[in-house]
Amino acid sequence: MAKTAIEMVEEFNTYITFVVELKSIKEEHWNIPIAEGKWTLKDILSHLMLWDKYFYDEAIEPIKNGSPLTSRHLNFNEFNENARAYATTQTVVSLNDQFIEYRTKIINATSGLEEEEYIKEYKDGDKKKFTIRSYLRAFISHDKHHKKQILKYLKTIN
């Protein structure tokens, strides 16, 4: 896993390329579960995009603007079910574009920061510690988890 701030931002950015590559998958493959009891590709992309949107809106943008963070520790299951419901209201192209938009906003806001800024502690809406470094580290791992699932699924449809 990436160690420096620059490496982490670069690694976080690589998922955009992966998502762009997913555009070539036939529409029919986006709406079936990737495995028994698992989500669809559309569900996963919506889930990733909405987490990016949430953290951009509630933590990254406020840090960038010098405002208080409003991010809170949410009920993950509820958030994820809402993401799945949202996926049903969107096209694959729209979800793809939204993912790229929010991931790019995070990349732009965090690129070029000094190492000290990555480890600086902020208080989130629950008064818990938040650092850009810990956020990126957690979500790089989260991305890898879903990428592994998606790649396994893609082998079954090719």
Secondary structure, DSSP 8 states (H G I E B T S, - for coil): ---SHHHHHHHHHHHHHHHHHHTTS-GGGGSSBSSTT--BHHHHHHHHHHHHHHHIIIIIHHHHHT---------HHHHHHHHHHHHTTS-HHHHHHHHHHHHHHHHHHHTT--HHHHH--EE-TTS-EE-HHHHHHHHHHHHHHHHHHHHHHHHHH-
